[in-house]
Amino acid sequence: MKNWAEIDLNRVPEIIVEPPGPKSVEYHRRASRYMKGYSSQVRLFPVAFEKGQGITLTDVDGNTYLDFSSGIYVTSLGHCHPKVSEAVAKYARTLMNCHDFTTPIKTSLLEKLVSVLPEGLNGVQLYDSGTTAVEAGLRAMRAVTGNFEFISFYRDFHGKTMAAASCAGVDKTQGMRAPGFFLVPRAYCYRCAFRLSYPECELHCVDFLELAINNLTTGRLAGIVLEPIQGWAGSIVPPDGWLQKIRQVCAQHRMLLMADEVLTCMGRTGKMLAMEHWNTVPDIVTLGKSFGNGFPVTAMVIAEQYKDALEKISASTSYGGNPMACAAALASLEVIEEENLCEHAAALGEYMLSLLKEMQTRHPLIGEVRGKGCLLGIELVKDRKTKEPDEQAGQMVYQKAFKKGLAWVPAGHILRLSPPIIMSKQAAAKGLSIVEEAIWETEKELGYLS
Ligand SMILES: Cc1ncc(COP(=O)(O)O)c(C=O)c1O
């Protein structure tokens, strides 16, 4: 970790007023008169933040937290990385927007981006949210294949607009998914939908795709959309072979594979793309979150042989590829390389996972720990045999650890850990010790230890 983000672990976290403190409560009360629909991250701990620096966040009451969330997998290089902040500030003073005209900074970003991606992924469109990049990917898949149907997976998340949302679970508030979108079970080995065990299952879940294609679709498939590692669903890593086998299914059916790497890209999992863990190159990849380290900049990138189809789906948007966005993304990519952050994230993740595995042996509440790089999860269960999820425990552990100064992310009975990838092992260990304290207390209160 570079000096700019070093912290005194004797002073972080520093809780001087029990959070959410009075100022947080008041700001949140005023904001919530107008703003509705908060995430569970906020609903369960409505603190108001004022400042972020490196791996710490400070609230309006003066409490300083260790950051295990990176916003929501966004500020992976730490809050306000000086190089990224300086790059954005420069263009905020020079040129904020000129539609989709070429600018020197955009040219530099495109060249840099293509140089860090697997060979052949080199048709780029720039957007301003993960969702719009996913939508562009879906449009591109239709434009390339002339087909219109998509397959995606249970509990994947791809965004909140109609088509992106149709690639994921819907509920009655959202209504029906758009026609042509079909979902199938995903390789979630801890809770296999087919009640099989890996590797004896020989990846039956992928074989099931054939049945789904024959029975659900008309055969006019544009392709498969997936998260290489599930983020929102709780840091669920697929077993080896799953992605490779899906790649083969795509080839057999002459359809495209889109990897939605909005959450997993740019070092988060210890590689530039999570797909690299399985040596699999998709036809299309979407990038977001860490790509601009906090500045809203995202991309949809397509393989060379399909690049021409992009002419059919115009790339221009109001904000996509604006000079500030390009500067943020370019600076972030440079930082990842200069500071060897992919390697660091991989090593840090392995270290954290080893601590989590030890922790699991001490706690009946922990059903599974898992992850890759700095994308980790803890699944809490009422009983290790039945694996019944314990949502109440999930909430309690989340809130207790937050009160002790750990800013992080809940997901029902699953706790999500996504520290900035610049974090030191010592800081990570400190964060995990807070998690464990919160688990002890929760187990005691819920009677797990009696
Ligand atoms: C895998 C994935 N795709 C797409 C999105 C949507 O991105 P955004 O919230 O930037 O629109 C998200 C957001 O969490 C995501 O995790």
The ligand as an SDF file (V2000), in Angstrom:
LIG
                    3D

 16 16  0  0  0  0  0  0  0  0999 V2000
  -22.8360   -7.4520  -12.0920 C   0  0  0  0  0  0  0  0  0  0  0  0
  -23.5190   -6.1180  -12.1500 C   0  0  0  0  0  0  0  0  0  0  0  0
  -23.9950   -5.6700  -13.3260 N   0  0  0  0  0  0  0  0  0  0  0  0
  -24.6050   -4.4940  -13.4360 C   0  0  0  0  0  0  0  0  0  0  0  0
  -24.7930   -3.6860  -12.3370 C   0  0  0  0  0  0  0  0  0  0  0  0
  -25.4840   -2.3720  -12.4860 C   0  0  0  0  0  0  0  0  0  0  0  0
  -24.5320   -1.3610  -12.3430 O   0  0  0  0  0  0  0  0  0  0  0  0
  -24.9870    0.1360  -11.9720 P   0  0  0  0  0  0  0  0  0  0  0  0
  -25.5130    0.0950  -10.5850 O   0  0  0  0  0  0  0  0  0  0  0  0
  -23.7080    0.9190  -12.1080 O   0  0  0  0  0  0  0  0  0  0  0  0
  -26.0060    0.5300  -12.9800 O   0  0  0  0  0  0  0  0  0  0  0  0
  -24.3290   -4.0930  -11.0930 C   0  0  0  0  0  0  0  0  0  0  0  0
  -24.5230   -3.2630   -9.9060 C   0  0  0  0  0  0  0  0  0  0  0  0
  -24.3630   -3.6440   -8.7740 O   0  0  0  0  0  0  0  0  0  0  0  0
  -23.6840   -5.3520  -10.9860 C   0  0  0  0  0  0  0  0  0  0  0  0
  -23.2360   -5.8160   -9.8150 O   0  0  0  0  0  0  0  0  0  0  0  0
  1  2  1  0
  2  3  1  0
  2 15  2  0
  3  4  2  0
  4  5  1  0
  5  6  1  0
  5 12  2  0
  6  7  1  0
  7  8  1  0
  8  9  2  0
  8 10  1  0
  8 11  1  0
 12 13  1  0
 12 15  1  0
 13 14  2  0
 15 16  1  0
M  END
$$$$
